[in-house]
Each structure stands twice: as C-alpha cells, then as structure tokens.
Amino acid sequence: MKSSEPESFFWKELTAANKDNLGKLKEFILGHAQKNEVPELVLPKIDLVLEEVLLNIVNYAYPDNPKAVIKVGCALSPDKLNIRIIDQGKEFDPSAKPDPDISLSVEERDIGGLGILLVRKISDEFSYQRSNNQNILDIGFNLDS
C-alpha cells in the first residue's frame, strides 16, 4: 500500500482520542466491513488488531494529550480489506521491533512486543511509514482464506 490516499478509502477521524472513545473508530471499520460482507471469520481478527493498535497509539504516541487525533481508513477489494491508521504522535515503527522470544519464561522475557507480534500473526499484511510528521500503519486482511 502506498502513502497516498486512494480514492477507495473511506475515512473517519477522531479528535480527542482516548481509551473511552476508541470504540467509535473500531465501529466505523467493523461496520464498513460488515456492510460489505467481509467474511464472519475475519471480523474478530480485525477487531482484535484494531484494539491493540489503537490502544497503543493512545498510550504511547499520545501520552497525556487530550487533543490526540487518530484517523482510520479502510478500502475493500474483492479479496482484501486494507486498513490505514494515521496519527501525529511520537514516531514509532512497530515493523522494526523484533519479535519477543516467546520460548523464554515471563520472568526472563523483556517487557513489551507481544501485542505487535499478535498483530503481525493475525493480519496478512503489516507495514509502517513516517511521512509529514505522521505515523502511517497499513494492515491488510485477505478475504479469501
């Protein structure tokens, strides 16, 4: 997926994004997916990935910022749902973070990284770029699997 915004993306922006109102962004994406008959087996994957990514943005990209803005978009093709999440928070490239060593015990393992691993494993595509002081995360879900 490219950084330009394709005309086929449908967008929703949430100002003053916080843990209490992130559901609006999830409902927008999931509603669009259901309206366009995305397979029922894919919907829980989308929900879980959105929950993880959006909470991380609020908690880490915008700590203590009541004016946090998050923009989500989705584009649907016959075989894929693409989601783009844009924020202007602290720069963070989740695709550059190594997977945690899950063979280690909880006590031995470094803190963090399990959510990113979860997103990578559940989604079919996962990429990041930084452009115009924005974090841009693209996540794709195949619809034919």
Beta strands, then each sheet from edge to edge (+ up, - down):
strand 1: 10-15
strand 2: 69-77
strand 3: 80-87
strand 4: 125-131
strand 5: 134-142
sheet 1: 1+ 2- 3+ 5- 4+
end
